[in-house]
């Protein structure tokens, strides 16, 4: 597979010449971190001559992407390299601790993101920037494409008081930024920013789809298997905050939604009647093998992206929520908070209580979209100084 894009990892050999000789690198990575030649960033780092790989950091889903969502794990030793693997998703916390950073001179960050606020790798990135700023350690981010392509931000900005591990900062649901650009924005929010270097891509533009890059797609997490999943994730993941299945436990997570009581055909028909661009819904029944409604036959809807260039996933997810809660008002529910005194999960996903408290009202959908459009315009201003690509 030939790639027309040089990602940050492809530039490691040349970039290392800028770093102090003998630097001990800590690498945050997982199985998604491949270059166009199918080489992992771990392998690339072991070949560097000026610096040495001395530790690995693993975020949610583990170093190899082998763990399901929410599964905590402890530090370990990498058997092949004989170096520590520090867990940033452990029972004791998700933020790099001082003893971890004492083992390295700088942290290298290379992982495939999907450009969505509640995909937790962004929260891990922000915590790394914060910890390294406190410890006086540099952070180097190897940039990668945003697989959603076009640089539009979409959805409401996260409001103060709604911060969580699925919402790290005041950004919209769909960021429209690469991981490197997001790092620049996050760093600008710190009272004392860390020393940040973003290694930009060469040959990438916002108009490119991921397929245009020629890069291999490797699952960044167990429920993000294909680029089809990536396209619909930002909208369908909103159903995680409801009593409907978002497709976990099937081969099409975040492309299908359903519940034993859902009339999928009726829901698909109403969704299609709304004429949203680049998307079509169709009846799709399924039986999840795990997660919500495990082992139960669910009436469902599958979301097909017919034109990714005009498809707006967050709006599609909002409309599908609106359709289902209006067709099944006695069965549709928002999930309660996971912890006593906490916020409902839909509020954490959307970054405010606007959707939950407004959607069922007359003209509630229109009110939400009006607020989002104002905040999307503000986001275009906030992000502009941190953009690296046209």
C-alpha positions as CSV (number, residue, x, y, z in Angstrom):
1,X,0.0,0.0,0.0
2,X,1.5,3.3,-1.0
3,X,0.8,6.4,1.0
4,X,0.6,9.9,-0.4
5,X,1.0,11.3,3.2
6,X,4.0,11.3,5.5
7,X,2.7,11.2,9.0
8,X,4.6,12.3,12.0
9,X,5.9,8.8,12.7
10,X,7.5,8.7,9.2
11,X,9.6,11.7,10.2
12,X,11.0,10.3,13.4
13,X,14.6,9.6,12.1
14,X,15.0,13.2,10.9
15,X,13.2,14.8,13.8
16,X,15.3,13.0,16.4
17,X,18.3,15.2,15.3
18,X,16.6,18.1,17.1
19,X,16.6,16.3,20.4
20,X,19.4,16.1,23.0
21,X,21.5,13.0,22.6
22,X,20.8,10.3,25.0
23,X,17.2,11.4,25.7
24,X,15.1,8.7,27.4
25,X,11.8,8.6,25.6
26,X,8.4,7.5,27.0
27,X,6.0,6.5,24.2
28,X,2.2,6.6,24.5
29,X,0.9,4.3,21.8
30,X,-1.2,1.4,20.8
31,X,-1.8,-1.0,17.9
32,X,-3.2,1.7,15.7
33,X,0.2,3.5,15.5
34,X,1.4,2.2,12.2
35,X,3.0,4.1,9.3
36,X,2.4,3.6,5.6
37,X,4.8,0.6,5.6
38,X,2.9,-1.1,8.4
39,X,5.7,-0.4,10.9
40,X,4.7,0.3,14.5
41,X,5.9,3.3,16.2
42,X,7.4,1.1,18.9
43,X,9.6,-0.6,16.3
44,X,10.5,2.8,14.8
45,X,11.6,4.0,18.2
46,X,13.8,1.0,18.9
47,X,15.8,1.9,15.8
48,X,16.5,5.5,16.7
49,X,20.2,6.1,17.3
50,X,20.3,9.5,19.1
51,X,17.6,8.7,21.7
52,X,16.4,5.5,23.4
53,X,13.0,4.1,24.3
54,X,12.9,3.7,28.0
55,X,9.2,3.3,28.9
56,X,5.8,2.8,27.3
57,X,2.5,4.3,28.3
58,X,-0.9,2.6,27.7
59,X,-4.2,4.3,27.8
60,X,-7.8,2.9,27.7
61,X,-8.0,-0.4,25.7
62,X,-4.3,-1.3,26.5
63,X,-1.0,-1.1,24.7
64,X,-2.3,-3.5,22.0
65,X,-5.9,-2.4,21.9
66,X,-6.9,-5.7,23.4
67,X,-9.2,-4.5,26.3
68,X,-12.8,-3.6,26.1
69,X,-14.1,-0.2,27.1
70,X,-13.9,0.5,30.8
71,X,-11.5,-2.4,31.7
72,X,-8.9,-1.1,34.1
73,X,-5.4,-2.5,34.2
74,X,-2.1,-2.2,36.1
75,X,1.5,-1.4,35.1
76,X,3.5,-4.2,33.6
77,X,6.8,-5.0,32.0
78,X,7.0,-5.4,28.3
79,X,8.4,-8.9,27.9
80,X,10.2,-8.3,24.6
81,X,11.8,-4.9,25.3
82,X,12.1,-5.3,29.1
83,X,10.9,-1.8,29.8
84,X,7.9,-0.7,31.9
85,X,4.5,-0.2,30.5
86,X,2.8,2.5,32.6
87,X,-1.0,2.2,32.8
88,X,-2.9,5.4,32.3
89,X,-6.2,3.5,32.8
90,X,-5.6,1.9,36.2
91,X,-7.6,1.7,39.4
92,X,-5.3,4.3,40.9
93,X,-5.9,6.9,38.1
94,X,-5.6,8.0,34.5
95,X,-3.0,10.7,34.8
96,X,0.7,10.2,34.5
97,X,2.2,10.1,38.0
98,X,5.6,11.7,39.1
99,X,7.4,8.3,39.3
100,X,6.4,7.5,35.7
101,X,7.8,10.8,34.4
102,X,11.0,10.4,36.4
103,X,11.8,7.4,34.2
104,X,11.8,9.5,31.0
105,X,13.2,12.8,29.7
106,X,10.3,13.4,27.2
107,X,7.0,11.8,26.3
108,X,6.3,10.9,22.7
109,X,2.6,10.7,21.8
110,X,1.5,8.7,18.8
111,X,-2.0,7.2,18.6
112,X,-4.8,7.2,16.0
113,X,-7.6,9.5,17.2
114,X,-11.0,9.8,15.6
115,X,-11.6,13.5,16.1
116,X,-14.4,13.1,18.6
117,X,-14.5,14.7,22.1
118,X,-15.8,11.6,24.0
119,X,-13.2,9.2,22.4
120,X,-11.0,9.1,25.5
121,X,-7.6,9.4,23.9
122,X,-8.1,13.1,23.9
123,X,-8.6,13.2,27.6
124,X,-5.4,11.1,28.0
125,X,-3.6,13.6,25.8
126,X,-4.7,16.5,28.0
127,X,-3.7,14.8,31.2
128,X,-0.2,14.1,29.7
129,X,0.2,17.7,28.8
130,X,-0.8,18.8,32.3
131,X,1.5,16.3,34.0
132,X,4.4,17.1,31.8
133,X,3.9,20.8,32.3
134,X,4.1,20.2,36.1
135,X,7.2,18.0,35.8
136,X,9.0,20.2,33.3
137,X,9.1,17.4,30.7
138,X,8.6,18.0,26.9
139,X,5.8,16.4,24.9
140,X,6.2,15.5,21.3
141,X,3.1,14.6,19.3
142,X,3.4,12.7,16.1
143,X,0.5,14.0,14.0
144,X,-1.9,11.7,12.2
145,X,-4.9,12.4,9.9
146,X,-8.3,13.1,11.4
147,X,-10.3,10.2,9.7
148,X,-13.4,12.4,9.5
149,X,-11.6,14.4,6.9
150,X,-13.3,17.8,6.5
151,X,-12.4,20.2,9.2
152,X,-15.9,21.1,10.4
153,X,-16.5,21.2,14.1
154,X,-19.9,19.9,15.1
155,X,-22.0,19.8,18.2
156,X,-22.1,21.9,21.3
157,X,-19.1,23.1,23.3
158,X,-18.5,21.4,26.6
159,X,-19.8,23.7,29.4
160,X,-18.0,24.3,32.7
161,X,-19.0,21.7,35.3
162,X,-19.5,18.9,32.8
163,X,-15.8,17.9,32.5
164,X,-15.2,14.2,32.7
165,X,-13.1,11.5,31.1
166,X,-15.4,11.6,28.0
167,X,-15.2,15.4,28.0
168,X,-11.8,17.0,28.8
169,X,-12.2,20.6,27.7
170,X,-14.3,23.2,25.9
171,X,-14.3,21.6,22.5
172,X,-17.3,20.4,20.4
173,X,-18.3,16.8,20.0
174,X,-16.6,16.6,16.6
175,X,-13.4,18.6,16.8
176,X,-12.4,19.0,13.1
177,X,-8.8,18.9,14.3
178,X,-5.9,16.5,14.1
179,X,-4.5,15.1,17.3
180,X,-1.5,17.5,16.9
181,X,-3.7,20.5,16.5
182,X,-5.8,19.4,19.4
183,X,-2.7,19.2,21.5
184,X,-1.8,22.8,20.6
185,X,-5.3,23.9,21.6
186,X,-5.2,22.0,24.9
187,X,-1.7,23.3,25.7
188,X,-3.0,26.9,25.2
189,X,-5.5,26.3,28.0
190,X,-2.9,25.6,30.6
191,X,-1.8,28.4,32.9
192,X,1.7,27.2,32.4
193,X,1.9,25.3,29.1
194,X,4.3,22.5,28.7
195,X,7.1,22.4,26.1
196,X,5.2,21.0,23.2
197,X,6.5,19.9,19.8
198,X,4.0,18.7,17.1
199,X,5.6,16.9,14.3
200,X,3.3,17.8,11.4
201,X,2.3,15.6,8.5
202,X,3.5,16.2,4.9
203,X,1.0,16.0,2.1
204,X,-2.2,16.0,4.1
205,X,-5.1,18.4,3.7
206,X,-8.5,18.7,5.3
207,X,-10.2,17.9,2.1
208,X,-8.8,14.4,2.1
209,X,-10.7,11.3,3.3
210,X,-8.7,8.7,5.2
211,X,-8.8,6.5,2.1
212,X,-7.2,9.2,0.1
213,X,-4.1,9.1,2.4
214,X,-3.2,5.5,1.4
215,X,-2.5,4.7,5.1
216,X,-3.7,1.4,6.6
217,X,-6.6,1.6,9.0
218,X,-5.9,-0.4,12.2
219,X,-8.5,-0.5,14.9
220,X,-7.6,2.1,17.6
221,X,-10.0,0.3,20.0
222,X,-12.0,-2.9,19.9
223,X,-15.3,-1.2,18.9
224,X,-13.8,1.0,16.2
225,X,-13.1,-1.7,13.6
226,X,-13.7,0.1,10.3
227,X,-13.8,3.5,8.7
228,X,-17.5,3.0,8.4
229,X,-17.7,2.9,12.1
230,X,-15.6,6.1,12.4
231,X,-18.0,8.0,10.2
232,X,-21.1,7.3,12.3
233,X,-19.5,7.1,15.8
234,X,-19.8,10.8,16.7
235,X,-23.6,10.6,16.4
236,X,-24.6,7.0,17.3
237,X,-22.4,7.1,20.4
238,X,-25.0,9.5,21.9
239,X,-27.1,6.4,22.4
240,X,-24.7,5.2,25.1
241,X,-26.6,7.7,27.3
242,X,-29.9,5.9,26.6
243,X,-31.6,2.5,27.2
244,X,-31.0,1.6,23.6
245,X,-28.1,-0.5,22.4
246,X,-25.5,1.4,20.3
247,X,-24.4,-1.8,18.6
248,X,-21.8,-3.0,21.1
249,X,-21.7,-6.7,21.1
250,X,-22.3,-6.9,17.4
251,X,-20.0,-6.6,14.3
252,X,-21.4,-3.2,13.6
253,X,-20.9,-1.1,16.8
254,X,-21.9,2.5,16.4
255,X,-23.5,1.8,13.0
256,X,-26.7,0.3,14.5
257,X,-29.0,1.2,17.3
258,X,-31.9,-0.8,18.8
259,X,-33.9,-2.2,21.6
260,X,-36.4,-5.1,22.0
261,X,-39.2,-2.6,21.9
262,X,-38.1,-0.5,19.0
263,X,-40.0,-0.4,15.7
264,X,-37.0,-0.2,13.5
265,X,-38.8,0.1,10.2
266,X,-41.0,3.0,11.5
267,X,-38.0,4.8,12.9
268,X,-35.9,4.4,9.7
269,X,-38.8,5.7,7.6
270,X,-39.2,8.9,9.7
271,X,-35.5,9.5,9.8
272,X,-35.2,9.2,6.0
273,X,-38.2,11.5,5.6
274,X,-36.2,14.3,7.2
275,X,-33.9,14.3,4.3
276,X,-30.5,14.7,6.0
277,X,-27.6,14.9,3.5
278,X,-25.3,11.9,2.9
279,X,-27.1,9.4,5.1
280,X,-29.8,6.7,4.9
281,X,-31.4,4.6,7.6
282,X,-32.7,1.0,7.1
283,X,-34.3,-1.6,9.3
284,X,-31.7,-3.8,11.0
285,X,-32.6,-6.3,13.7
286,X,-29.8,-7.7,15.9
287,X,-28.9,-9.6,19.1
288,X,-26.0,-8.2,21.1
289,X,-23.6,-10.8,22.4
290,X,-22.6,-8.4,25.3
291,X,-23.4,-5.0,26.7
292,X,-27.0,-3.6,26.7
293,X,-29.8,-6.1,25.8
294,X,-27.3,-8.9,25.7
295,X,-28.9,-12.0,24.2
296,X,-32.2,-10.2,23.3
297,X,-33.5,-9.7,19.8
298,X,-33.6,-6.0,19.2
299,X,-35.6,-4.1,16.6
300,X,-33.0,-1.7,15.1
301,X,-31.9,0.8,12.6
302,X,-28.6,0.8,10.7
303,X,-27.1,4.1,9.6
304,X,-25.6,4.1,6.1
305,X,-23.3,6.9,5.0
306,X,-24.1,7.6,1.4
307,X,-21.9,10.6,0.9
308,X,-19.2,11.3,3.6
309,X,-18.4,14.7,2.1
310,X,-21.8,16.2,3.2
311,X,-22.7,13.8,6.1
312,X,-22.9,15.4,9.5
313,X,-22.8,12.6,12.1
314,X,-23.7,14.5,15.2
315,X,-26.8,16.0,13.6
316,X,-27.7,12.6,12.3
317,X,-27.4,11.1,15.8
318,X,-29.5,14.0,17.2
319,X,-32.3,13.5,14.7
320,X,-32.3,9.7,15.3
321,X,-32.6,10.3,19.1
322,X,-35.5,12.7,18.4
323,X,-37.3,10.2,16.1
324,X,-37.1,7.4,18.6
325,X,-38.0,9.3,21.7
326,X,-41.0,10.8,20.0
327,X,-42.2,7.4,18.6
328,X,-41.6,5.5,21.9
329,X,-42.1,8.1,24.7
330,X,-43.1,5.5,27.2
331,X,-40.1,3.2,26.5
332,X,-37.3,5.6,25.7
333,X,-35.1,6.5,28.7
334,X,-32.0,8.5,29.5
335,X,-29.7,6.3,31.7
336,X,-29.3,7.5,35.3
337,X,-25.9,8.7,36.6
338,X,-23.4,5.9,37.1
339,X,-22.6,7.3,40.6
340,X,-24.8,8.8,43.2
341,X,-24.7,12.6,42.8
342,X,-23.2,12.4,39.4
343,X,-24.5,13.6,36.1
344,X,-26.5,11.5,33.6
345,X,-24.1,10.0,31.0
346,X,-25.9,11.8,28.1
347,X,-24.9,15.1,29.8
348,X,-21.3,14.0,29.9
349,X,-21.4,12.9,26.3
350,X,-23.0,16.1,25.1
351,X,-21.1,18.4,27.5
352,X,-24.3,20.0,29.0
353,X,-27.8,19.2,30.0
354,X,-29.3,21.0,27.0
355,X,-30.1,17.9,24.9
356,X,-31.6,15.9,27.8
357,X,-33.8,18.7,29.1
358,X,-34.8,20.2,25.7
359,X,-35.2,17.4,23.1
360,X,-38.7,16.2,24.1
361,X,-40.2,19.8,24.1
362,X,-42.0,21.3,21.2
363,X,-39.4,22.6,18.8
364,X,-36.8,21.2,21.1
365,X,-34.7,19.9,18.2
366,X,-34.6,23.3,16.6
367,X,-33.6,24.9,19.9
368,X,-30.7,22.5,20.3
369,X,-29.5,23.1,16.7
370,X,-29.7,26.9,17.1
371,X,-27.4,26.7,20.2
372,X,-25.0,24.3,18.5
373,X,-24.7,26.5,15.5
374,X,-23.7,29.5,17.6
375,X,-21.2,27.5,19.5
376,X,-19.8,25.9,16.3
377,X,-19.1,29.5,15.0
378,X,-17.3,30.3,18.2
379,X,-15.3,27.1,17.9
380,X,-14.0,28.1,14.4
381,X,-12.5,31.2,16.1
382,X,-11.1,29.4,19.0
383,X,-9.3,26.7,17.0
384,X,-8.0,28.9,14.2
385,X,-4.6,29.8,15.9
386,X,-3.8,26.2,16.4
387,X,-4.5,24.8,12.9
388,X,-1.5,23.4,10.9
389,X,-3.2,22.5,7.7
390,X,-5.5,24.0,5.0
